[in-house]
Amino acid sequence: MKKLIDFYYNLKAFKDNLKWMIPAAWNFRCWDYQYNIDLFSKSLEVTGNTMIKYGNCVNSKKHGRRAIYAAHKLKTAYNYYDDKSINYLFKINPLIRQNNTLKHTYKHSEKYFDKLYEVASKRVKEIEKNRQKEAWTYLHKHLPFFWD
């Protein structure tokens, strides 16, 4: 009887997991860490939502919110399609933009703009590195408590 009950719950979980696992499996590439990060963050998000909805432990809603927040931090830390960092730097110093009309108004402007762009790209890499470090620090701090 126990095996039959286990089979039923495994089948039910399999059906629920297919909704989000099929698109993740379709896009998954084992050699690209971005897909692993996406899969892990989606798994954390589903876990958090499940903990909030069906939580049967103390502070399950709090741990569920933390899991969803950790998933969000991972997505923002490793989302290279997000141009918020570079746009922020452009707002600080609009001369970084590669604008042809502005380039010709300055003497030796080509070298100047190349240097500005180099500085901006270094700052963006620093911002991304800090985001990634912050996301993993948050995960290491709170991950053991998700399943308490």
C-alpha positions as CSV (number, residue, x, y, z in Angstrom):
1,M,0.0,0.0,0.0
2,K,2.9,2.4,0.9
3,K,4.4,1.9,-2.6
4,L,1.1,2.7,-4.3
5,I,0.7,5.9,-2.3
6,D,4.3,6.9,-3.1
7,F,3.7,6.2,-6.8
8,Y,0.6,8.3,-6.7
9,Y,2.4,11.3,-5.2
10,N,5.4,10.9,-7.5
11,L,3.1,10.8,-10.5
12,K,1.3,14.0,-9.2
13,A,4.6,15.8,-8.6
14,F,5.8,14.7,-12.0
15,K,2.7,16.2,-13.7
16,D,3.2,19.5,-11.8
17,N,6.9,19.6,-12.5
18,L,6.4,19.1,-16.3
19,K,4.9,22.5,-16.6
20,W,8.1,24.3,-15.8
21,M,10.7,21.6,-16.5
22,I,9.9,21.0,-20.2
23,P,10.8,24.6,-21.2
24,A,13.8,24.5,-19.0
25,A,15.0,21.2,-20.4
26,W,14.3,22.3,-24.0
27,N,16.6,25.4,-23.5
28,F,19.2,23.6,-21.4
29,R,22.8,23.3,-22.6
30,C,25.1,21.6,-20.2
31,W,28.2,23.5,-21.4
32,D,26.7,26.9,-20.7
33,Y,26.5,27.9,-17.0
34,Q,23.8,30.5,-17.7
35,Y,21.3,27.7,-18.3
36,N,22.4,26.1,-15.0
37,I,21.8,29.4,-13.2
38,D,18.4,29.8,-14.9
39,L,17.4,26.3,-13.9
40,F,18.6,26.7,-10.3
41,S,16.8,30.1,-9.9
42,K,13.6,28.7,-11.5
43,S,13.8,25.7,-9.1
44,L,14.2,28.1,-6.1
45,E,11.3,30.1,-7.3
46,V,9.0,27.0,-7.6
47,T,10.2,25.8,-4.2
48,G,9.5,29.2,-2.6
49,N,6.0,29.3,-4.1
50,T,5.3,25.8,-2.9
51,M,6.5,26.7,0.6
52,I,4.2,29.7,0.7
53,K,1.2,27.8,-0.6
54,Y,1.6,24.5,1.2
55,G,4.0,25.3,4.0
56,N,3.9,22.8,6.8
57,C,6.8,24.0,8.9
58,V,7.5,26.9,11.2
59,N,8.2,30.1,9.2
60,S,7.5,28.4,5.9
61,K,6.1,31.6,4.4
62,K,9.2,33.5,5.4
63,H,11.5,30.8,4.0
64,G,9.4,30.8,0.8
65,R,9.8,34.5,0.4
66,R,13.6,34.1,1.0
67,A,13.8,31.4,-1.7
68,I,12.0,33.6,-4.2
69,Y,14.2,36.6,-3.3
70,A,17.3,34.4,-3.7
71,A,16.0,33.3,-7.2
72,H,15.5,36.9,-8.1
73,K,19.0,37.9,-6.9
74,L,20.5,35.1,-9.1
75,K,18.5,36.1,-12.1
76,T,19.6,39.8,-11.8
77,A,23.2,38.9,-11.0
78,Y,23.6,36.6,-14.1
79,N,21.3,38.3,-16.6
80,Y,23.7,39.6,-19.2
81,Y,20.8,40.8,-21.3
82,D,19.9,43.4,-18.7
83,D,21.5,46.7,-19.6
84,K,20.7,48.5,-16.4
85,S,24.3,48.8,-15.3
86,I,25.5,50.3,-18.6
87,N,22.5,52.6,-18.8
88,Y,23.3,53.8,-15.3
89,L,26.8,54.6,-16.3
90,F,25.6,56.4,-19.4
91,K,23.4,58.6,-17.2
92,I,26.3,59.5,-15.0
93,N,28.6,60.3,-17.9
94,P,26.8,60.8,-21.2
95,L,30.1,61.2,-23.1
96,I,30.6,57.5,-22.9
97,R,27.9,57.0,-25.6
98,Q,29.4,56.4,-29.1
99,N,27.8,59.5,-30.7
100,N,29.5,60.5,-34.0
101,T,28.4,64.1,-33.8
102,L,29.8,64.5,-30.3
103,K,33.1,62.7,-31.2
104,H,34.1,65.2,-33.8
105,T,33.6,68.2,-31.6
106,Y,36.6,67.3,-29.4
107,K,40.3,67.2,-30.3
108,H,41.7,63.6,-30.0
109,S,38.1,62.5,-29.3
110,E,38.5,59.0,-30.7
111,K,41.1,58.0,-28.0
112,Y,39.1,59.8,-25.4
113,F,35.9,58.0,-26.1
114,D,37.7,54.6,-26.4
115,K,39.2,55.2,-22.9
116,L,35.8,56.2,-21.5
117,Y,34.2,53.1,-23.0
118,E,36.9,51.0,-21.5
119,V,36.4,52.5,-18.1
120,A,32.7,52.0,-18.3
121,S,33.0,48.4,-19.3
122,K,35.3,47.8,-16.4
123,R,32.8,49.4,-14.0
124,V,30.0,47.3,-15.5
125,K,32.0,44.1,-15.0
126,E,32.7,45.2,-11.4
127,I,29.0,45.8,-10.8
128,E,28.1,42.4,-12.2
129,K,30.8,40.7,-10.1
130,N,29.5,42.4,-7.0
131,R,25.9,41.4,-7.8
132,Q,27.0,37.8,-8.3
133,K,29.0,37.8,-5.0
134,E,26.0,39.3,-3.2
135,A,23.6,36.7,-4.6
136,W,25.8,33.7,-3.6
137,T,26.4,35.2,-0.2
138,Y,22.7,35.5,0.3
139,L,22.2,31.9,-0.8
140,H,24.9,30.5,1.4
141,K,23.4,32.4,4.4
142,H,19.8,31.4,3.8
143,L,19.8,28.2,1.8
144,P,20.1,25.7,4.7
145,F,17.0,27.2,6.3
146,F,14.8,26.7,3.3
147,W,14.2,23.1,4.2
148,D,14.1,23.3,8.0
